[in-house]
Amino acid sequence: MKEPEYIYELVDSTDEERYYPLGVEFDLVALIQAAEQHDPSCWEAERGDDEMAIAEIRAKRPGLLGADYRVVWRCAWVRDEVGEDFWPAPWVHGTIEAGTWDKPLKLLP
């Protein structure tokens, strides 16, 4: 059996206090499809009054020397302004960005 070239990790990267893994997969396409449906209300029980949340998929090479990662997908979720009749308003995609191992997305400040 061939070893996978990359391991993909979906993380909540909204801020330093909320960084935690949401899932791991060897298939990037499958993880992106799942991530697009996995909105912030599923990440943790309480999102409070948050108006934005960010999910990233980070690629890593397997093994001990695979500690370096690169961001290959990012989705900024925002509250749906149309849903102001009730709170919390539902989450919708704000922006979605894609990168590659060779041309990764810039790390957020």
N, CA, C and O atoms as CSV, one atom per row, in Angstrom:
chain,resi,resn,atom,element,x,y,z
A,1,MET,N,N,0.839,-1.185,0.000
A,1,MET,CA,C,0.000,0.000,0.000
A,1,MET,C,C,0.886,1.251,0.000
A,1,MET,O,O,1.841,1.348,0.770
A,2,LYS,N,N,0.557,2.186,-0.861
A,2,LYS,CA,C,1.331,3.417,-0.988
A,2,LYS,C,C,0.995,4.380,0.150
A,2,LYS,O,O,-0.174,4.597,0.469
A,3,GLU,N,N,2.032,4.953,0.753
A,3,GLU,CA,C,1.850,5.933,1.820
A,3,GLU,C,C,1.344,7.237,1.209
A,3,GLU,O,O,1.814,7.633,0.142
A,4,PRO,N,N,0.388,7.917,1.866
A,4,PRO,CA,C,-0.113,9.183,1.325
A,4,PRO,C,C,0.986,10.239,1.298
A,4,PRO,O,O,1.872,10.263,2.152
A,5,GLU,N,N,0.904,11.108,0.297
A,5,GLU,CA,C,1.896,12.173,0.174
A,5,GLU,C,C,1.680,13.261,1.231
A,5,GLU,O,O,2.637,13.826,1.760
A,6,TYR,N,N,0.396,13.546,1.531
A,6,TYR,CA,C,0.067,14.591,2.510
A,6,TYR,C,C,-1.016,14.104,3.459
A,6,TYR,O,O,-1.811,13.225,3.128
A,7,ILE,N,N,-1.026,14.693,4.637
A,7,ILE,CA,C,-2.112,14.547,5.592
A,7,ILE,C,C,-2.761,15.927,5.673
A,7,ILE,O,O,-2.067,16.934,5.812
A,8,TYR,N,N,-4.090,15.973,5.587
A,8,TYR,CA,C,-4.810,17.241,5.607
A,8,TYR,C,C,-5.579,17.367,6.919
A,8,TYR,O,O,-6.296,16.452,7.324
A,9,GLU,N,N,-5.420,18.510,7.572
A,9,GLU,CA,C,-6.078,18.758,8.844
A,9,GLU,C,C,-6.961,19.992,8.727
A,9,GLU,O,O,-6.496,21.061,8.329
A,10,LEU,N,N,-8.228,19.843,9.072
A,10,LEU,CA,C,-9.159,20.963,9.124
A,10,LEU,C,C,-9.114,21.540,10.526
A,10,LEU,O,O,-9.289,20.810,11.502
A,11,VAL,N,N,-8.882,22.842,10.641
A,11,VAL,CA,C,-8.778,23.479,11.957
A,11,VAL,C,C,-9.628,24.745,12.025
A,11,VAL,O,O,-9.851,25.426,11.024
A,12,ASP,N,N,-10.093,25.035,13.236
A,12,ASP,CA,C,-10.708,26.323,13.532
A,12,ASP,C,C,-9.541,27.257,13.805
A,12,ASP,O,O,-8.841,27.100,14.806
A,13,SER,N,N,-9.329,28.215,12.939
A,13,SER,CA,C,-8.210,29.150,13.112
A,13,SER,C,C,-8.719,30.580,13.275
A,13,SER,O,O,-8.071,31.536,12.850
A,14,THR,N,N,-9.882,30.707,13.892
A,14,THR,CA,C,-10.490,32.021,14.085
A,14,THR,C,C,-9.551,32.963,14.827
A,14,THR,O,O,-9.405,34.127,14.456
A,15,ASP,N,N,-8.926,32.459,15.860
A,15,ASP,CA,C,-7.951,33.247,16.612
A,15,ASP,C,C,-7.089,32.282,17.411
A,15,ASP,O,O,-7.353,31.080,17.436
A,16,GLU,N,N,-6.070,32.804,18.057
A,16,GLU,CA,C,-5.145,31.953,18.805
A,16,GLU,C,C,-5.836,31.191,19.927
A,16,GLU,O,O,-5.434,30.076,20.258
A,17,GLU,N,N,-6.857,31.775,20.507
A,17,GLU,CA,C,-7.548,31.133,21.618
A,17,GLU,C,C,-8.462,30.010,21.163
A,17,GLU,O,O,-8.827,29.149,21.964
A,18,ARG,N,N,-8.841,30.004,19.886
A,18,ARG,CA,C,-9.790,29.019,19.405
A,18,ARG,C,C,-9.172,28.014,18.448
A,18,ARG,O,O,-9.904,27.236,17.837
A,19,TYR,N,N,-7.875,28.001,18.297
A,19,TYR,CA,C,-7.265,27.045,17.377
A,19,TYR,C,C,-7.444,25.627,17.915
A,19,TYR,O,O,-6.963,25.306,19.002
A,20,TYR,N,N,-8.119,24.803,17.174
A,20,TYR,CA,C,-8.164,23.389,17.506
A,20,TYR,C,C,-8.590,22.595,16.274
A,20,TYR,O,O,-9.280,23.119,15.400
A,21,PRO,N,N,-8.178,21.336,16.208
A,21,PRO,CA,C,-8.490,20.517,15.033
A,21,PRO,C,C,-9.961,20.129,14.983
A,21,PRO,O,O,-10.598,19.883,16.008
A,22,LEU,N,N,-10.484,20.083,13.752
A,22,LEU,CA,C,-11.866,19.683,13.516
A,22,LEU,C,C,-11.945,18.346,12.783
A,22,LEU,O,O,-12.983,17.685,12.816
A,23,GLY,N,N,-10.864,17.945,12.126
A,23,GLY,CA,C,-10.867,16.687,11.392
A,23,GLY,C,C,-9.565,16.479,10.646
A,23,GLY,O,O,-8.825,17.427,10.380
A,24,VAL,N,N,-9.293,15.222,10.312
A,24,VAL,CA,C,-8.088,14.849,9.575
A,24,VAL,C,C,-8.500,13.901,8.453
A,24,VAL,O,O,-9.391,13.069,8.625
A,25,GLU,N,N,-7.842,14.036,7.303
A,25,GLU,CA,C,-8.193,13.227,6.140
A,25,GLU,C,C,-6.982,13.111,5.230
A,25,GLU,O,O,-6.109,13.980,5.239
A,26,PHE,N,N,-6.925,12.047,4.448
A,26,PHE,CA,C,-5.882,11.904,3.431
A,26,PHE,C,C,-6.344,12.438,2.083
A,26,PHE,O,O,-5.518,12.689,1.206
A,27,ASP,N,N,-7.650,12.615,1.903
A,27,ASP,CA,C,-8.240,13.045,0.636
A,27,ASP,C,C,-8.663,14.508,0.751
A,27,ASP,O,O,-9.637,14.820,1.436
A,28,LEU,N,N,-7.936,15.403,0.085
A,28,LEU,CA,C,-8.209,16.839,0.176
A,28,LEU,C,C,-9.595,17.189,-0.342
A,28,LEU,O,O,-10.308,17.977,0.279
A,29,VAL,N,N,-9.981,16.615,-1.470
A,29,VAL,CA,C,-11.295,16.934,-2.060
A,29,VAL,C,C,-12.420,16.551,-1.101
A,29,VAL,O,O,-13.362,17.319,-0.909
A,30,ALA,N,N,-12.325,15.377,-0.505
A,30,ALA,CA,C,-13.351,14.933,0.445
A,30,ALA,C,C,-13.401,15.847,1.668
A,30,ALA,O,O,-14.482,16.154,2.170
A,31,LEU,N,N,-12.242,16.280,2.145
A,31,LEU,CA,C,-12.206,17.150,3.318
A,31,LEU,C,C,-12.777,18.530,3.001
A,31,LEU,O,O,-13.473,19.115,3.830
A,32,ILE,N,N,-12.492,19.052,1.818
A,32,ILE,CA,C,-13.067,20.350,1.424
A,32,ILE,C,C,-14.582,20.248,1.343
A,32,ILE,O,O,-15.292,21.126,1.834
A,33,GLN,N,N,-15.079,19.185,0.730
A,33,GLN,CA,C,-16.533,19.017,0.626
A,33,GLN,C,C,-17.179,18.954,2.006
A,33,GLN,O,O,-18.226,19.561,2.230
A,34,ALA,N,N,-16.566,18.231,2.919
A,34,ALA,CA,C,-17.102,18.148,4.284
A,34,ALA,C,C,-16.984,19.494,4.998
A,34,ALA,O,O,-17.907,19.904,5.702
A,35,ALA,N,N,-15.864,20.179,4.825
A,35,ALA,CA,C,-15.617,21.451,5.509
A,35,ALA,C,C,-16.597,22.530,5.070
A,35,ALA,O,O,-16.990,23.372,5.878
A,36,GLU,N,N,-16.992,22.517,3.814
A,36,GLU,CA,C,-17.930,23.527,3.316
A,36,GLU,C,C,-19.311,23.388,3.952
A,36,GLU,O,O,-20.082,24.347,3.979
A,37,GLN,N,N,-19.621,22.212,4.458
A,37,GLN,CA,C,-20.915,21.973,5.103
A,37,GLN,C,C,-20.831,22.033,6.629
A,37,GLN,O,O,-21.861,22.070,7.304
A,38,HIS,N,N,-19.625,22.042,7.172
A,38,HIS,CA,C,-19.392,21.957,8.616
A,38,HIS,C,C,-19.259,23.370,9.180
A,38,HIS,O,O,-18.150,23.849,9.415
A,39,ASP,N,N,-20.397,24.034,9.396
A,39,ASP,CA,C,-20.356,25.445,9.802
A,39,ASP,C,C,-19.964,25.615,11.276
A,39,ASP,O,O,-19.989,24.647,12.037
A,40,PRO,N,N,-19.605,26.832,11.678
A,40,PRO,CA,C,-19.076,27.091,13.016
A,40,PRO,C,C,-19.979,26.672,14.173
A,40,PRO,O,O,-19.485,26.444,15.277
A,41,SER,N,N,-21.275,26.567,13.953
A,41,SER,CA,C,-22.143,26.132,15.051
A,41,SER,C,C,-21.846,24.680,15.437
A,41,SER,O,O,-22.221,24.250,16.528
A,42,CYS,N,N,-21.181,23.918,14.563
A,42,CYS,CA,C,-20.798,22.533,14.860
A,42,CYS,C,C,-19.425,22.450,15.521
A,42,CYS,O,O,-19.087,21.405,16.078
A,43,TRP,N,N,-18.637,23.496,15.480
A,43,TRP,CA,C,-17.259,23.445,15.970
A,43,TRP,C,C,-17.190,23.392,17.481
A,43,TRP,O,O,-16.393,22.645,18.049
A,44,GLU,N,N,-18.028,24.188,18.133
A,44,GLU,CA,C,-18.059,24.215,19.592
A,44,GLU,C,C,-19.455,24.642,20.011
A,44,GLU,O,O,-20.182,25.266,19.239
A,45,ALA,N,N,-19.813,24.310,21.210
A,45,ALA,CA,C,-21.179,24.552,21.669
A,45,ALA,C,C,-21.518,26.045,21.731
A,45,ALA,O,O,-22.629,26.439,21.374
A,46,GLU,N,N,-20.592,26.860,22.172
A,46,GLU,CA,C,-20.867,28.285,22.355
A,46,GLU,C,C,-19.987,29.142,21.445
A,46,GLU,O,O,-18.768,29.168,21.610
A,47,ARG,N,N,-20.578,29.820,20.515
A,47,ARG,CA,C,-19.836,30.771,19.693
A,47,ARG,C,C,-20.197,32.196,20.107
A,47,ARG,O,O,-19.709,33.156,19.511
A,48,GLY,N,N,-21.036,32.338,21.108
A,48,GLY,CA,C,-21.365,33.654,21.646
A,48,GLY,C,C,-21.882,34.611,20.600
A,48,GLY,O,O,-22.715,34.251,19.768
A,49,ASP,N,N,-21.387,35.832,20.645
A,49,ASP,CA,C,-21.803,36.866,19.708
A,49,ASP,C,C,-20.863,36.970,18.515
A,49,ASP,O,O,-20.843,37.992,17.829
A,50,ASP,N,N,-20.085,35.922,18.264
A,50,ASP,CA,C,-19.136,35.961,17.145
A,50,ASP,C,C,-19.853,36.294,15.848
A,50,ASP,O,O,-20.930,35.772,15.562
A,51,GLU,N,N,-19.242,37.162,15.079
A,51,GLU,CA,C,-19.788,37.509,13.780
A,51,GLU,C,C,-18.980,36.891,12.648
A,51,GLU,O,O,-19.399,36.935,11.491
A,52,MET,N,N,-17.805,36.304,12.975
A,52,MET,CA,C,-16.971,35.689,11.959
A,52,MET,C,C,-16.224,34.510,12.568
A,52,MET,O,O,-15.893,34.512,13.754
A,53,ALA,N,N,-15.965,33.504,11.740
A,53,ALA,CA,C,-15.166,32.348,12.142
A,53,ALA,C,C,-14.366,31.902,10.915
A,53,ALA,O,O,-14.823,32.060,9.783
A,54,ILE,N,N,-13.184,31.351,11.139
A,54,ILE,CA,C,-12.319,30.953,10.026
A,54,ILE,C,C,-11.905,29.501,10.189
A,54,ILE,O,O,-11.458,29.080,11.256
A,55,ALA,N,N,-12.063,28.745,9.111
A,55,ALA,CA,C,-11.599,27.358,9.067
A,55,ALA,C,C,-10.493,27.271,8.020
A,55,ALA,O,O,-10.567,27.906,6.968
A,56,GLU,N,N,-9.470,26.477,8.319
A,56,GLU,CA,C,-8.373,26.258,7.365
A,56,GLU,C,C,-8.132,24.766,7.210
A,56,GLU,O,O,-8.364,23.980,8.128
A,57,ILE,N,N,-7.661,24.397,6.029
A,57,ILE,CA,C,-7.128,23.057,5.826
A,57,ILE,C,C,-5.634,23.223,5.643
A,57,ILE,O,O,-5.165,23.975,4.789
A,58,ARG,N,N,-4.894,22.491,6.480
A,58,ARG,CA,C,-3.433,22.564,6.459
A,58,ARG,C,C,-2.883,21.230,5.981
A,58,ARG,O,O,-3.287,20.169,6.457
A,59,ALA,N,N,-1.961,21.298,5.039
A,59,ALA,CA,C,-1.324,20.093,4.508
A,59,ALA,C,C,-0.009,19.862,5.236
A,59,ALA,O,O,0.758,20.796,5.471
A,60,LYS,N,N,0.241,18.602,5.590
A,60,LYS,CA,C,1.499,18.211,6.225
A,60,LYS,C,C,1.994,16.959,5.525
A,60,LYS,O,O,1.196,16.164,5.029
A,61,ARG,N,N,3.288,16.785,5.485
A,61,ARG,CA,C,3.848,15.529,4.991
A,61,ARG,C,C,3.856,14.554,6.164
A,61,ARG,O,O,4.136,14.959,7.293
A,62,PRO,N,N,3.555,13.275,5.924
A,62,PRO,CA,C,3.567,12.308,7.025
A,62,PRO,C,C,4.981,12.046,7.542
A,62,PRO,O,O,5.962,12.260,6.829
A,63,GLY,N,N,5.074,11.591,8.763
A,63,GLY,CA,C,6.366,11.241,9.346
A,63,GLY,C,C,6.856,12.279,10.325
A,63,GLY,O,O,6.244,13.332,10.500
A,64,LEU,N,N,7.966,11.969,10.959
A,64,LEU,CA,C,8.531,12.856,11.970
A,64,LEU,C,C,9.035,14.161,11.384
A,64,LEU,O,O,9.010,15.190,12.060
A,65,LEU,N,N,9.488,14.139,10.146
A,65,LEU,CA,C,9.996,15.356,9.529
A,65,LEU,C,C,8.888,16.151,8.849
A,65,LEU,O,O,9.154,17.167,8.206
A,66,GLY,N,N,7.656,15.697,8.987
A,66,GLY,CA,C,6.537,16.371,8.341
A,66,GLY,C,C,5.871,17.407,9.210
A,66,GLY,O,O,4.684,17.682,9.034
A,67,ALA,N,N,6.596,17.991,10.142
A,67,ALA,CA,C,6.006,18.953,11.070
A,67,ALA,C,C,5.624,20.266,10.387
A,67,ALA,O,O,4.728,20.964,10.862
A,68,ASP,N,N,6.281,20.611,9.289
A,68,ASP,CA,C,5.962,21.836,8.556
A,68,ASP,C,C,4.592,21.675,7.904
A,68,ASP,O,O,4.278,20.610,7.373
A,69,TYR,N,N,3.790,22.713,7.943
A,69,TYR,CA,C,2.498,22.650,7.265
A,69,TYR,C,C,2.319,23.872,6.383
A,69,TYR,O,O,2.983,24.896,6.546
A,70,ARG,N,N,1.398,23.724,5.443
A,70,ARG,CA,C,1.053,24.831,4.554
A,70,ARG,C,C,-0.460,24.903,4.441
A,70,ARG,O,O,-1.130,23.872,4.384
A,71,VAL,N,N,-1.001,26.114,4.407
A,71,VAL,CA,C,-2.442,26.310,4.312
A,71,VAL,C,C,-2.845,26.169,2.843
A,71,VAL,O,O,-2.366,26.909,1.984
A,72,VAL,N,N,-3.741,25.201,2.567
A,72,VAL,CA,C,-4.156,24.943,1.184
A,72,VAL,C,C,-5.621,25.284,0.935
A,72,VAL,O,O,-6.091,25.203,-0.200
A,73,TRP,N,N,-6.350,25.669,1.992
A,73,TRP,CA,C,-7.765,26.050,1.833
A,73,TRP,C,C,-8.162,26.866,3.058
A,73,TRP,O,O,-7.723,26.583,4.173
A,74,ARG,N,N,-8.998,27.883,2.839
A,74,ARG,CA,C,-9.477,28.708,3.959
A,74,ARG,C,C,-10.896,29.176,3.643
A,74,ARG,O,O,-11.205,29.557,2.513
A,75,CYS,N,N,-11.740,29.140,4.654
A,75,CYS,CA,C,-13.105,29.647,4.518
A,75,CYS,C,C,-13.394,30.578,5.681
A,75,CYS,O,O,-13.243,30.202,6.844
A,76,ALA,N,N,-13.807,31.779,5.363
A,76,ALA,CA,C,-14.267,32.718,6.392
A,76,ALA,C,C,-15.785,32.632,6.421
A,76,ALA,O,O,-16.452,32.899,5.421
A,77,TRP,N,N,-16.319,32.259,7.567
A,77,TRP,CA,C,-17.762,32.173,7.754
A,77,TRP,C,C,-18.233,33.471,8.400
A,77,TRP,O,O,-17.545,34.020,9.260
A,78,VAL,N,N,-19.394,33.962,7.995
A,78,VAL,CA,C,-19.979,35.171,8.575
A,78,VAL,C,C,-21.442,34.892,8.909
A,78,VAL,O,O,-22.029,33.920,8.433
A,79,ARG,N,N,-22.009,35.747,9.723
A,79,ARG,CA,C,-23.434,35.625,10.044
A,79,ARG,C,C,-24.265,36.150,8.877
A,79,ARG,O,O,-23.916,37.162,8.270
A,80,ASP,N,N,-25.346,35.474,8.567
A,80,ASP,CA,C,-26.239,35.862,7.477
A,80,ASP,C,C,-27.059,37.064,7.921
A,80,ASP,O,O,-27.895,36.957,8.818
A,81,GLU,N,N,-26.816,38.213,7.287
A,81,GLU,CA,C,-27.518,39.440,7.670
A,81,GLU,C,C,-29.016,39.340,7.429
A,81,GLU,O,O,-29.797,40.024,8.090
A,82,VAL,N,N,-29.424,38.490,6.487
A,82,VAL,CA,C,-30.849,38.310,6.216
A,82,VAL,C,C,-31.527,37.671,7.422
A,82,VAL,O,O,-32.725,37.861,7.634
A,83,GLY,N,N,-30.771,36.918,8.208
A,83,GLY,CA,C,-31.329,36.215,9.350
A,83,GLY,C,C,-31.411,37.044,10.612
A,83,GLY,O,O,-31.411,36.481,11.707
A,84,GLU,N,N,-31.483,38.360,10.502
A,84,GLU,CA,C,-31.499,39.217,11.687
A,84,GLU,C,C,-32.790,39.115,12.491
A,84,GLU,O,O,-32.867,39.663,13.590
A,85,ASP,N,N,-33.804,38.428,11.972
A,85,ASP,CA,C,-35.052,38.291,12.713
A,85,ASP,C,C,-34.877,37.443,13.960
A,85,ASP,O,O,-35.672,37.536,14.895
A,86,PHE,N,N,-33.858,36.632,13.976
A,86,PHE,CA,C,-33.591,35.800,15.144
A,86,PHE,C,C,-32.092,35.736,15.358
A,86,PHE,O,O,-31.308,35.885,14.421
A,87,TRP,N,N,-31.710,35.513,16.599
A,87,TRP,CA,C,-30.284,35.437,16.934
A,87,TRP,C,C,-30.029,34.128,17.644
A,87,TRP,O,O,-30.832,33.743,18.493
A,88,PRO,N,N,-28.991,33.450,17.352
A,88,PRO,CA,C,-27.975,33.886,16.402
A,88,PRO,C,C,-28.391,33.636,14.963
A,88,PRO,O,O,-29.060,32.649,14.654
A,89,ALA,N,N,-27.986,34.536,14.098
A,89,ALA,CA,C,-28.258,34.375,12.668
A,89,ALA,C,C,-27.455,33.183,12.153
A,89,ALA,O,O,-26.399,32.873,12.703
A,90,PRO,N,N,-27.936,32.514,11.112
A,90,PRO,CA,C,-27.205,31.350,10.589
A,90,PRO,C,C,-25.872,31.748,9.958
A,90,PRO,O,O,-25.688,32.889,9.534
A,91,TRP,N,N,-24.952,30.794,9.903
A,91,TRP,CA,C,-23.647,31.007,9.300
A,91,TRP,C,C,-23.715,30.780,7.800
A,91,TRP,O,O,-24.397,29.867,7.336
A,92,VAL,N,N,-23.003,31.616,7.035
A,92,VAL,CA,C,-22.862,31.454,5.584
A,92,VAL,C,C,-21.398,31.682,5.213
A,92,VAL,O,O,-20.646,32.297,5.969
A,93,HIS,N,N,-21.005,31.185,4.051
A,93,HIS,CA,C,-19.636,31.405,3.582
A,93,HIS,C,C,-19.431,32.883,3.274
A,93,HIS,O,O,-20.240,33.497,2.579
A,94,GLY,N,N,-18.354,33.445,3.791
A,94,GLY,CA,C,-17.954,34.795,3.426
A,94,GLY,C,C,-17.041,34.704,2.212
A,94,GLY,O,O,-17.449,35.028,1.097
A,95,THR,N,N,-15.820,34.268,2.425
A,95,THR,CA,C,-14.871,34.064,1.332
A,95,THR,C,C,-14.264,32.674,1.455
A,95,THR,O,O,-14.076,32.154,2.554
A,96,ILE,N,N,-13.966,32.092,0.316
A,96,ILE,CA,C,-13.271,30.809,0.266
A,96,ILE,C,C,-12.046,31.006,-0.611
A,96,ILE,O,O,-12.144,31.517,-1.726
A,97,GLU,N,N,-10.886,30.593,-0.097
A,97,GLU,CA,C,-9.633,30.698,-0.835
A,97,GLU,C,C,-9.017,29.308,-0.953
A,97,GLU,O,O,-9.192,28.466,-0.073
A,98,ALA,N,N,-8.293,29.077,-2.051
A,98,ALA,CA,C,-7.615,27.792,-2.237
A,98,ALA,C,C,-6.160,28.040,-2.609
A,98,ALA,O,O,-5.839,28.991,-3.322
A,99,GLY,N,N,-5.296,27.180,-2.119
A,99,GLY,CA,C,-3.873,27.223,-2.433
A,99,GLY,C,C,-3.395,25.820,-2.751
A,99,GLY,O,O,-4.205,24.906,-2.906
A,100,THR,N,N,-2.106,25.645,-2.847
A,100,THR,CA,C,-1.503,24.338,-3.086
A,100,THR,C,C,-0.276,24.212,-2.193
A,100,THR,O,O,0.107,25.167,-1.518
A,101,TRP,N,N,0.336,23.040,-2.190
A,101,TRP,CA,C,1.565,22.864,-1.428
A,101,TRP,C,C,2.638,23.814,-1.954
A,101,TRP,O,O,3.364,24.428,-1.171
A,102,ASP,N,N,2.739,23.936,-3.278
A,102,ASP,CA,C,3.761,24.797,-3.880
A,102,ASP,C,C,3.413,26.285,-3.809
A,102,ASP,O,O,4.307,27.130,-3.776
A,103,LYS,N,N,2.120,26.605,-3.786
A,103,LYS,CA,C,1.662,27.997,-3.673
A,103,LYS,C,C,0.621,28.092,-2.572
A,103,LYS,O,O,-0.566,28.265,-2.848
A,104,PRO,N,N,1.068,27.976,-1.304
A,104,PRO,CA,C,0.117,27.995,-0.183
A,104,PRO,C,C,-0.452,29.385,0.067
A,104,PRO,O,O,0.081,30.388,-0.407
A,105,LEU,N,N,-1.533,29.419,0.811
A,105,LEU,CA,C,-2.119,30.694,1.250
A,105,LEU,C,C,-1.224,31.289,2.335
A,105,LEU,O,O,-0.558,30.563,3.073
A,106,LYS,N,N,-1.218,32.591,2.421
A,106,LYS,CA,C,-0.427,33.251,3.474
A,106,LYS,C,C,-1.047,32.953,4.826
A,106,LYS,O,O,-2.268,32.855,4.953
A,107,LEU,N,N,-0.201,32.810,5.833
A,107,LEU,CA,C,-0.686,32.605,7.190
A,107,LEU,C,C,-1.350,33.877,7.690
A,107,LEU,O,O,-0.910,34.985,7.386
A,108,LEU,N,N,-2.406,33.701,8.454
A,108,LEU,CA,C,-3.110,34.863,9.016
A,108,LEU,C,C,-2.257,35.469,10.137
A,108,LEU,O,O,-1.548,34.755,10.845
A,109,PRO,N,N,-2.337,36.793,10.285
A,109,PRO,CA,C,-1.560,37.447,11.349
A,109,PRO,C,C,-2.056,37.058,12.727
A,109,PRO,O,O,-1.513,37.518,13.731
